[in-house]
Amino acid sequence: MCALGQDLATTTETPPAENPWPSTTLFREDGDATTAGVSLVEIARLYGTPAYVVDEADVRRRCREYADALPEGTVAYAAKAFLCRAMAGWVREEGLSLDVCSGGELAIARSVGFPAERIIFHGNAKTPRELHDAVEGGVGRLVIDNLAEVHRVAALVPEGRRQKILIRVVPDTGDAVPSQKFGLSIATGEAGVAVARVLAQPELELVGLHCHLGSQIDSARPYEEAVRALAEQLALIRDAHGVVLPELDLGGGQAIAYLDSERGLDPRSFAAALTAALEERCAGLGLPVPRLIVEPGRSISGPAGMTLYRVIAVKRGGGRVFVAVDGGMSDNPRPSLYGARYTVKMVGRRSREAARPATVVGHHCETGDVLAEDVPLPADVRPGDLLAVAATGAYHHSMASTYNATGRLPVIAVSARRARLVVRREEPDDLFLREVGL
Ligand SMILES: Cc1ncc(COP(=O)(O)O)c(C=O)c1O
């Protein structure tokens, strides 16, 4: 069994962290690396591999960076990127709001006493139970994403209360795809119908519009265009209905670096550009400036995490090197889903061999089970070596499966030279628990 709250501090630290790694990661001369002062080799020894490691201080720093960048706005961390009870607690303590998109995420938030008024619930097909739990739980904002929801939500609101509503729209800016399953189209008039219907329901209080442009957006420009388009919609709503909506939610999608060559979208310049575009457009439309809401997910938890794997086998032949590890597509489906690319480093041993391109593959019974294609690894990489994969703090734990009846990975939080287990490894017994008959 893994030890809890281990003090795994090491001392000799050398060069600064590279771009895709948690900001406290240091690669040492002897081949080991530390995050938050904790040796990755020791983490692997104590907790086993494969394992997710998350740098709590880095998560908190990124939360504060966003909050400082938007002092007049609301930053709602997008739970879908990574949520466990510890993470929900960090987000709560840092004063952020939380964007959830399922009953499960809502339940995790509620289990740690996350203030309901700071929760935004969205989703394109919320079930009756999810709507019930969200309204009953008193979530601060419910994002309407289809016309049928308007009456369903209104019917759930207890007497004497009003539910605050955002309407998710598809802004006609070229970056949001109108044929996607999310949102109500401004172009077809569906969004306008939703606005009129919500305004007609006394149980509902329409507070603003919501949109989400996509993923890995590395420039503020699409957000500037979207915020202008949404401000124009606010002006049209004012003209048609005589109401001035006080909020605009621009969703998430801010890019992070997965490779040394990539750069993420800096929260400060993103927020400054967005605010300036909004203020300018509102001035032109004679509108008071609405409160901005943003929902960063990946850019808060992604770079703060990494995955540790143990090399099981190495195959060389036909000019290629396959390095097979003890995890794979069940803990990281992104390469097979999206062709995602990663930075991989061998840690724990110093090699004098030159780096050669290698393909890191998983242990699943699937040819497409590739974790990283053509990454430089020492030519003598061998079974028993430890590999660290950077920027796996978002859309890894939350997208993990139990394919091949493989238990999901533990999450080890590191902070101030200490490591602690916040999610334990899933064992075969956990999988059996769901089976209720033979
Ligand atoms: C509505 C909404 N908000 C926020 C996010 C978070 O996006 P990201 O993790 O790319 O910041 C998503 C992701 O798809 C989303 O759909």
The ligand as an ORCA input file, in Angstrom:
! r2SCAN-3c Opt
* xyz 0 1
  C     -18.336     25.202    -22.286
  C     -16.906     24.891    -22.034
  N     -16.234     25.647    -21.154
  C     -14.927     25.420    -20.882
  C     -14.258     24.393    -21.491
  C     -12.817     24.177    -21.142
  O     -11.978     24.253    -22.246
  P     -10.404     24.214    -22.055
  O     -10.099     23.100    -21.146
  O      -9.879     24.015    -23.423
  O     -10.015     25.541    -21.464
  C     -14.918     23.586    -22.419
  C     -14.209     22.508    -23.108
  O     -14.624     21.911    -24.045
  C     -16.285     23.837    -22.690
  O     -16.970     23.080    -23.556
*
